[in-house]
Amino acid sequence: MSSVTVSVKGQVVLPADIRRKLGIVGGSRLEVVASEGGVLLRPFKGKASRVEDGIGLVPNPVGPVPIEDMDGGRILARFKGKGL
């Protein structure tokens, strides 16, 4: 059994071996449930529980931009007058 410490902000760090065993990675969402025995954490079953699940949720009117064009001025010039 592992123990963790709650920070002043209410944060806890899950031990690495438990994260690996359960497949919990950065960006994973967990549901927190108060129970008679304490606190239960389980994978969140909502719409976006992984980063990959969130792809396409935010509209992107510009579309893909080549890395060489990733300059604010170039992007604005390229799409000037297209409602951006």
C-alpha positions as CSV (number, residue, x, y, z in Angstrom):
1,M,0.0,0.0,0.0
2,S,1.2,3.5,-0.9
3,S,0.6,6.8,0.9
4,V,0.6,10.3,-0.5
5,T,0.7,13.8,1.0
6,V,-1.9,16.4,0.1
7,S,-0.3,19.8,-0.8
8,V,-1.6,23.1,0.5
9,K,-3.4,23.4,-2.9
10,G,-5.1,20.1,-2.4
11,Q,-2.9,18.3,-4.9
12,V,-1.6,14.7,-4.6
13,V,0.9,12.8,-6.7
14,L,0.0,9.3,-7.6
15,P,2.9,6.9,-7.2
16,A,4.6,6.0,-10.6
17,D,4.0,2.3,-10.2
18,I,0.3,2.8,-9.8
19,R,0.1,5.2,-12.8
20,R,1.9,2.7,-15.0
21,K,-0.3,-0.2,-13.8
22,L,-3.5,1.8,-14.5
23,G,-2.3,3.5,-17.7
24,I,-2.6,7.0,-16.2
25,V,-0.6,9.5,-18.1
26,G,-0.3,13.3,-18.2
27,G,-3.6,14.7,-19.3
28,S,-5.6,11.7,-18.0
29,R,-8.8,12.7,-16.2
30,L,-9.9,10.9,-13.0
31,E,-13.3,11.0,-11.4
32,V,-13.1,11.7,-7.6
33,V,-15.8,10.0,-5.5
34,A,-16.3,10.4,-1.7
35,S,-17.3,7.1,-0.2
36,E,-17.8,5.8,3.4
37,G,-14.3,4.3,3.3
38,G,-12.6,7.5,2.0
39,V,-11.9,8.8,-1.5
40,L,-12.1,6.7,-4.7
41,L,-10.4,7.7,-7.9
42,R,-11.4,6.1,-11.2
43,P,-11.0,6.9,-14.9
44,F,-13.3,9.7,-16.0
45,K,-15.8,8.3,-18.5
46,G,-16.8,11.7,-19.9
47,K,-16.3,12.9,-23.5
48,A,-12.6,13.8,-23.3
49,S,-10.7,11.6,-20.8
50,R,-7.6,11.6,-23.0
51,V,-5.8,14.4,-24.9
52,E,-6.4,12.5,-28.1
53,D,-10.2,12.5,-27.5
54,G,-10.2,16.3,-27.5
55,I,-8.9,16.6,-31.0
56,G,-11.4,18.5,-33.1
57,L,-13.5,19.9,-30.2
58,V,-12.2,23.5,-30.8
59,P,-13.0,24.9,-34.2
60,N,-9.9,25.8,-36.2
61,P,-10.8,28.3,-39.0
62,V,-7.2,28.6,-40.1
63,G,-6.6,24.9,-40.8
64,P,-3.2,23.2,-40.7
65,V,-0.2,25.6,-40.9
66,P,3.2,24.4,-42.0
67,I,5.9,24.8,-39.4
68,E,7.8,27.2,-41.5
69,D,4.8,29.5,-41.5
70,M,4.3,29.5,-37.8
71,D,5.0,33.1,-37.4
72,G,2.1,35.3,-36.2
73,G,2.6,37.9,-38.9
74,R,2.8,35.4,-41.7
75,I,-0.3,33.6,-40.5
76,L,-2.3,36.9,-40.3
77,A,-1.1,38.0,-43.7
78,R,-2.0,34.7,-45.2
79,F,-5.6,34.8,-43.9
80,K,-6.2,38.5,-44.0
81,G,-9.8,39.3,-45.1
82,K,-11.1,35.8,-44.4
83,G,-13.0,36.7,-41.2
84,L,-10.3,36.1,-38.7
